[in-house]
Amino acid sequence: MPQSYQLGTKAYAKAPPAWWLKLVGEATISDKWHPKDFPLAYAGEFKSKSGRNVLLVVQVSHAFSGDGILSRGPELYLIARMFSIEDAGLKLAKEQAFRLGSMQYARLLAGKADGRQIEFRTEGGTEFDGHTTTWKRNWTLSVGEDNSLSIKKGE
């Protein structure tokens, strides 16, 4: 990794795209996970068992589990939303949150798909503005044939 991108020196996150912000309003997605505020980590289309197309959008979010001083700070979540594609537009069919752990001194790298599995990676250090990545963790989000969602933590 180039010196200018070392852990803790910069943070990059794209604003949610216009098509997503429009979809949030049209599909009446609740504001529980602040869908208009956080970047998307993945978007892709799948076929369900019945042969219909569904859209999966995975968004990054966070929630605080402590005070951030005496206890760990915000927890990183992936919010997976499954939409059915209908003549009238997209309809929210499922929303599921997956906790990835503390985002203190950590970052998430966006997902890439391999069939019905989407790979994500988190990595981090031990101190603010640290120049060394001390841990990496892979995550696999799976879309079942019945459009069920599950996540598995790897090494």
N, C-alpha and C positions, 0 to 999 in steps of 0.2 A: 504494500500500500504506500502511495507517495507520502512524503513528509507532510504536505499540506492537508491530507485527509486523515491524519491520525486521530484516534479516538479522543473525543473531548474537545477538539479544536474547532469543529464546525458541525452544524446540523443542517440537513437538507430535508425538506418535506414539501412536496407540491401541494398546492391548494386543490380541493376536490374539483373535478372538471364540471363544466356547465351542464352536461347531460345528466350527471349524477344529481346536482342540485335541483334540476327540473324533476327528475324521477322521485326524489324525496318528497316533494310537494304533491305530485300526482298520485303516488302510491300510499300517501298518508302514513309515512314512517314516523313512529314516535320519536321524541327528542331524548329518550333515556340515555342513548350513547352519543348524543350530539352529532348526528350524521352530516351536518353542514360544516363542521369544524375540523375534521381530521382527514388526512390523506387516504386514498384507496391503496390497498396493497395488492389487489388482484381483481380482475373481472373476466368472466368467461362464460360460454354457453355450453350446456350439456343436454343430452336427450334423456328423458325419464323412461321408466320401464314401459309406460303406455305409448312411448314414441313422441310425446310432446316435448318441445324445447323449453328449457328453464335457463334463467340467467342467474349466475352466482356472482355476487359482489362481496369482497372481503375488505373491510375497512379497519384501520388502526384506531384504537381509542385507549383511554386510560381511566383509572379510578384510583382514588387515594385509599390506602389501607392503614395508614398511620399518619403521624404528624410530619414526617420527612426529616426530623432532627434526631429524636431519640429512637425512632423506629424507621423502618424502610419507607421510602417515599412512594411515589405512584407505581401502580401495577400496570403492566402492559397487557392489552387485550386485543384479540382479533375478533371482529364482529362479522359473522358470516350471514348474509341475507340471500335467500333463495326467492326468486320471482318467477311466477308462471307467466308465460307469454300467451296472451289472449288477443282476440280481435279488437277488444276495447283498449288494449294497452297492457302494461305490466301490472301484476297484482302481487303484493308481498305474500308469500306462502309460508315462509319460515324465517326466524331470526334467532341466532344462537351465538352466545359469547364464549370465547375460549381464553382463559387466563394463561399468559406466558411467563408470569413472574415479574419481579421488580425491574423497572426500567432505570433504576439508579445506576449511573455510569454505563448504560447499555444502549444498544440501538437494534432496530429491526431492518433486515434487508428484504425487499419486496419479493413476492412469490413468482415461481415459474411452474407451469403445468406439465405434467406427464400423464396423459390419459385422464383418469378421474381423481388424480392426486395432485395437490399443489404443495410445493416445497417452499418453506420459509427458513430464514436463519436469524437467530439473535446472537449478538456477541457483545462483550463488554470488558471492562477493566475493573480496577479496584479503587480508583480515586478520580476525582474531577480533573479534567485536562491531562489524564494519564496518557502516555505515549505508547503504551503496550496493551495489546489485546490479550487478556489472561484466560478468557473462556469463550467458547463457541458452542451453540446448541442448534441442532436442526429440528424442524417441526414439519410434520406431514399432515395436511388437512385432506381428508378423503371424502368423496361424494359417493354414497352408496347407490346401487341400481334403483333403490326406492327413494332416492334423493335425501337419504339420511346424511347427517354430517358428523364426523368424528375427527379428533386430532390426536396425534401420537408424538410424544417427545422422543427424539433420537439423541445421538451423541453429539 
